[in-house]
Amino acid sequence: MRSIDLNSDLGEGAGADDEIMAAITSANIACGAHAGDVETMRRSVASAVRGGVAIGAHPGYRDPASFGRVALDMPRSALFADLVAQIEGLQGIADEAGSRVTHVKAHGALYNRGERDPEIAAVIADAARTVGADLVVFAPSGSAMAAAAAALGLRVAREGFADRAYEPDGTLRSRRLAGALHTDPRDAAAQALALARDGGVRAFDGTLVRLEVDTICVHGDTPNAPAIVRAVRDALGGAGIDVRPFALAPSRSAHRTPSVE
């Protein structure tokens, strides 16, 4: 049976985390840099433990004013140290709850830079491995971040998005542009099915992008997120796709770079 992971970025103050947590299999929890604090991390970890949801660190640039969606120019050593501190901070809270961090997913501008910039990608991967060689890195298929993580021997979960529009090159459409978000649960569910079952997605201009994924994200701060994630989960289940945490499953096959038609 085909399986897929369903993840969401939580602990960011959007206010619907419990509803979303009930429908996902992996939670990416803000680590206090772009959003969140010790108390939100504790609440998110406790909720994930109750629901049997895999706990992931969601580190980003330390810039809450821009929600981590603006790239910061900082020395690699400083970025590395901050990412390690963020991941270890969440791991400490998970330890207190009798659980553990299973994966790392960079946030916002850091994720976007890690997709294309080998140097930033290497910092993200190195920070993850420094905290734990068994951590899974969530990254776009064919990205610099996926390559950097694999080069360090880390498992990679190739990530797709149900609630974001794609460009013809397989990158996400900028949030600054019209049509970047799918806020209708039906549209998001259809895109999730296309990713999980059909191995591809229609870009904003109609181009077919071939994209194999292991995990699908619905952002916790997308308008209508609880309804979207429920629709996605129902659609996947209705198609006979097993929804389960990637980081807790056995290793899977090698990763492929997306292609366009």
N, C-alpha and C positions, 0 to 999 in steps of 0.2 A: 504494500500500500504506500502510495506517495505520502510523504510527511512534510510539514512546514512548521516553522516557529512563527509566533505572532508576538511582536514586541511593541512597547510604547515608552516614550520618554516621560518620566514622572518625577514627582517631588519638586516641580517647578512653580507651584503656586497657582495652577490653572483651576483647581477646585473640584475636579471630578475624578480624582485618582482612584477612589474605592470602586466606583462603577467600572472604570476601565480595567483595573486590576482583576476584576472578576471574570474578564473575558480573554485576557492575554496569557501567554506562557512565559514571557521574559520581560522584566522591568528594567529599564535603564534609569538609574536614580541619580539626579543632580547631586553633585558633591560639594556644594557650597561656594563655587566660583562664579558661574554665570547665574546660578539660582540655588535656593535651598540653604539649609543650615543643619546643625546637629539634630535639632528636634524634628525637622521634616525628614531627614534621613532615617531617624529612628522609626518614625511613623510609617514611612514607606517600606522599610525592611520588615517591620512587624506585619504589615499587610501582605507583603509578598510571602512571608513564611506561612501565614495562615492559609493563603490560597495555593500553596505549592508552586509558586511562580519563581523562576530562576532570577537571581539578583545580579544586576550588572551595574558597573560604575559608568557614570555619564559625565566625564570631565570636560571642561571647556576653558576658554580664555577667562581669566579672572577680571571680568568686566560686567557686573550686573546691570549697570546703567544701559548697556546695549544688548543685554540678555545673551552675551557671548556671540552675537551675530556680526561682529566687526572684528576682522583679523588684527591682532596686535603684533607690532614689530618688537620682538624681544629676543635676547640671546637664547640659543638652543639649550644651554646648560640651565638657564632659569626656567624655561618652559618644561624641560625634563623634570627638574626638581619639583615644580608645582604639580605636574601631572601625577608623579609618584605620590606626593602628599595627598592629593585628592583621592586617588584609588585606595591608598592605605587607610585614609580616614573612614571611608565607607566599609572597608574590610574590617576595621576595628569594631564598628557598630554591628556588622553582620556576625562577628565572633561573639559579641555580647548576647545576641539573639540565638546563638547555637546554630548559626548557618554560615554561609560563605559567599563571597563574590565569585561568580562563574565566568563573567565576561566583561569586556570594556568596549564602550561605544563613544567615540569623541562627539562633541556637541558643536552644532552651528558652524561658525567660520572655521573652527579647528578641523571639523570633519571635512568641510569643503576643500580646505587647503591640503589636508592629508590625502584627499582623492587624487590630486594632481601633482603635488610637490613632494619629490622623493625625500628631501631633507626633513620636512615636517612629518611625513609618514614614518620615517625612521625613528624620530623622537617619540611618537605615539607608541609604536611597536616596542621600542626599547623600554619605555616606562611600564608598559603592560608586563613584559617579561621580567623586569626587575621585581615587580610585586609578586608575580607567580607564573611559572613556566607552563602551568596548566590553564591559564586564562585564555578564553576565546576572544578574538578581535572581530567585532562587527564592522564590515567595510564594504563599499561598492565592489561588485565584480569587476576584475580587470584594473582595479585602481592601484596607485602607488602604495596606498596603505595596506591593501591586501598582499601585495608583493613583499613589502617590508616585514609584515607579520610572518608570512610563510618562510621568508629567508631566515628568520630567527627560530623557526621550528614551532611557531604557534599555530593553533587551529584558527581558521577563518570562517566566519559565517557571512556568506555573500548576501547583502541586504538590498531589498527592494521596498518601495513605498506605495501604499495604497492611496494616500491622501495628497500626494504631490504629483504635479504634471512633469513629464519628461521632455527634454529636448532631443532632437534627432541623433545627437552623439551619445545618448545614454546618460547624460548628466541631468540633474534636477533643474527645472525651470526656476529662475530667480524669483524669490518672494516679492521683489519689487515690480514684477511684471504681472499684467492681468492674466488670470487663468492659472496661476501657480498652484492653487489649492483645490482639492476636490472636497467640497463640504457636503455634497449630497451622498448619503450612505449607499445609494444604489450605484453611483459612479465609482466610489471607492471599492465596493464589493466586486464590481465587474473587473476593475483593474487588478485587485488581489487575485482573483481567479485566473486572469490572463497570465500573471506572473507565476503563480503556483502550478497551474495545470498546463498552460500552453507555452511557457518558456519565452514569453515576449510581451511587449506592451506597445500601445500606440502612442507615439510622441504627440506633442501639442499640435504639430503640423500634419499629423496623420501618418508619418513614417513609422514603419514597424521596426522596433528595436528588439533584437534577440537578447534576452537577459535572463540567465539562470540564477535563481536565488534560493537561499536556505532559510531566510527569515524575512518577514514582512512587517514594516513599521506603520503604525498610525500614531501621529504626534498627539501628545496629551493636551497641547494647547490649540489644536485645530478646532475651529468652531464646530459644534455638534459632535465632538470626539466620542462621547459614550455611545451614541447611536451608530456612528461609523464603525467603531470597533466591534459592536455586537453584530452589525450587518455583515462585516467581513468574516467574523467567526462562524456565523450561520451559513454563509455562502460556501466557505471552505468545507465545513462539515457536510453540507448538503451535496457537495461534489465528491464525497467519499475521501477527502484528504484528511489525514490524521494530523491534528494540531498539537505539537508538543515542543518542549524546550530544546533548542539545538544544543546548548552547552552541556546538557545532561545526556545527550544521545551519543552513540558510538561515532568514531571518526567517519567522515564521508569522503567521497572521491575528490580528485583534483578540481581546481577552479578554472573556468574558462572566461575569456574576455568577451564582453558583449559585442555584437555586430549589428549593423543596420542594413535595412533593405529599402 
